[in-house]
Amino acid sequence: MILPDRKIRELLSKGELRIEPIDPSQIGPASVDLRLGTTFLTPRATQGMYSMSDPIEYERAEGDSFVVPSHGFVLATTQEFIALPDYLTAFVEGRSSIGRLGLFIQNAGWVDPGFEGAITLELFNANSAPMKIEAGRRICQLVIASADGPVENPYRGKYQGQRETTGSRAYLDVEVEAK
């Protein structure tokens, strides 16, 4: 069941759900708008190829704005730190107004019960011209849903506690360690 605004406000006031910092105006009818943070990562250019089994090096930038090149990719983060209890999950969706500008927003789309941290976003500029993005602007929305009860194995993974933009840690995946 997707939580309505009333339930989101109730859980925030009880401290069961944490979204910090938050302004009441960010709470919509059935979602919470999240704002763009100030740290950005782009994969460092390589003469070889990227691999899921090896760490990727990133160029880090920090500031109130960032220019995403035409057909370019950047990792960014939300200003908000969220903490989901073990009985809530969430979907991260791009805002329609941002998508209509040609900026595609992804984050694997899913936030597991028990996750705590800022949300790292994968941004792609589909335009033929660069796009300036600005910290503090509403960039995506968090749709929160209730599970049928607490999960047995809440998230405690490799991105738990992240406070800024975090690059891929796919090289730490269990199937890589098993080789």
Sequence and secondary structure as in RCSB ss.txt:
>XXXX:A:sequence
MILPDRKIRELLSKGELRIEPIDPSQIGPASVDLRLGTTFLTPRATQGMYSMSDPIEYERAEGDSFVVPSHGFVL
ATTQEFIALPDYLTAFVEGRSSIGRLGLFIQNAGWVDPGFEGAITLELFNANSAPMKIEAGRRICQLVIASADGP
VENPYRGKYQGQRETTGSRAYLDVEVEAK
>XXXX:A:secstr
 B  HHHHHHHHHHTSSEEES  GGGB SS EEEEB SEEEEE   SS   TTS   EEEEESSEEEE TT EEE
EEEEEEEE  TTEEEEEEE HHHHTTTEEEES SEE TT EEEEEEEEEE SSS EEEETTSEEEEEEEEE SS 
 SS    TTTT  S     GGG HHHHT 
